[in-house]
Amino acid sequence: MTLEEFEATPSPPPAPPALQALWYDAHGDWEKAHQLANEIDDTTGAWVHAYLHRKEGDLGNAAYWYRRAGQPAATGSLQAEWSRIVAALLK
């Protein structure tokens, strides 16, 4: 699946929970996305969690999750970060 196909999918794709969380986020359900991210206990889940808290505006909490993910804190647009995470997880 490509990034474009993922973005255009009208319902959650059969994918790992981290990608499902990002799908829900892109479709306006931050709460469901956060719930899914909370259930993923690895660096991928931490990365998605960091993005979600950054989007929420909780930069302190986001910084914690970026550290747990082993990722630098993002500084670009939220859309660019979302696309970067999805592209990385689709590989």
Secondary structure as a PSIPRED ss2 file (coil, helix, strand):
# PSIPRED VFORMAT (PSIPRED V4.0)

   1 M C   1.000  0.000  0.000
   2 T C   1.000  0.000  0.000
   3 L H   0.000  1.000  0.000
   4 E H   0.000  1.000  0.000
   5 E H   0.000  1.000  0.000
   6 F H   0.000  1.000  0.000
   7 E H   0.000  1.000  0.000
   8 A H   0.000  1.000  0.000
   9 T C   1.000  0.000  0.000
  10 P C   1.000  0.000  0.000
  11 S C   1.000  0.000  0.000
  12 P C   1.000  0.000  0.000
  13 P C   1.000  0.000  0.000
  14 P C   1.000  0.000  0.000
  15 A C   1.000  0.000  0.000
  16 P C   1.000  0.000  0.000
  17 P H   0.000  1.000  0.000
  18 A H   0.000  1.000  0.000
  19 L H   0.000  1.000  0.000
  20 Q H   0.000  1.000  0.000
  21 A H   0.000  1.000  0.000
  22 L H   0.000  1.000  0.000
  23 W H   0.000  1.000  0.000
  24 Y H   0.000  1.000  0.000
  25 D H   0.000  1.000  0.000
  26 A H   0.000  1.000  0.000
  27 H C   1.000  0.000  0.000
  28 G C   1.000  0.000  0.000
  29 D C   1.000  0.000  0.000
  30 W H   0.000  1.000  0.000
  31 E H   0.000  1.000  0.000
  32 K H   0.000  1.000  0.000
  33 A H   0.000  1.000  0.000
  34 H H   0.000  1.000  0.000
  35 Q H   0.000  1.000  0.000
  36 L H   0.000  1.000  0.000
  37 A H   0.000  1.000  0.000
  38 N H   0.000  1.000  0.000
  39 E C   1.000  0.000  0.000
  40 I C   1.000  0.000  0.000
  41 D C   1.000  0.000  0.000
  42 D C   1.000  0.000  0.000
  43 T H   0.000  1.000  0.000
  44 T H   0.000  1.000  0.000
  45 G H   0.000  1.000  0.000
  46 A H   0.000  1.000  0.000
  47 W H   0.000  1.000  0.000
  48 V H   0.000  1.000  0.000
  49 H H   0.000  1.000  0.000
  50 A H   0.000  1.000  0.000
  51 Y H   0.000  1.000  0.000
  52 L H   0.000  1.000  0.000
  53 H H   0.000  1.000  0.000
  54 R H   0.000  1.000  0.000
  55 K H   0.000  1.000  0.000
  56 E H   0.000  1.000  0.000
  57 G C   1.000  0.000  0.000
  58 D C   1.000  0.000  0.000
  59 L H   0.000  1.000  0.000
  60 G H   0.000  1.000  0.000
  61 N H   0.000  1.000  0.000
  62 A H   0.000  1.000  0.000
  63 A H   0.000  1.000  0.000
  64 Y H   0.000  1.000  0.000
  65 W H   0.000  1.000  0.000
  66 Y H   0.000  1.000  0.000
  67 R H   0.000  1.000  0.000
  68 R H   0.000  1.000  0.000
  69 A H   0.000  1.000  0.000
  70 G C   1.000  0.000  0.000
  71 Q C   1.000  0.000  0.000
  72 P C   1.000  0.000  0.000
  73 A C   1.000  0.000  0.000
  74 A C   1.000  0.000  0.000
  75 T C   1.000  0.000  0.000
  76 G C   1.000  0.000  0.000
  77 S C   1.000  0.000  0.000
  78 L H   0.000  1.000  0.000
  79 Q H   0.000  1.000  0.000
  80 A H   0.000  1.000  0.000
  81 E H   0.000  1.000  0.000
  82 W H   0.000  1.000  0.000
  83 S H   0.000  1.000  0.000
  84 R H   0.000  1.000  0.000
  85 I H   0.000  1.000  0.000
  86 V H   0.000  1.000  0.000
  87 A H   0.000  1.000  0.000
  88 A H   0.000  1.000  0.000
  89 L H   0.000  1.000  0.000
  90 L H   0.000  1.000  0.000
  91 K C   1.000  0.000  0.000
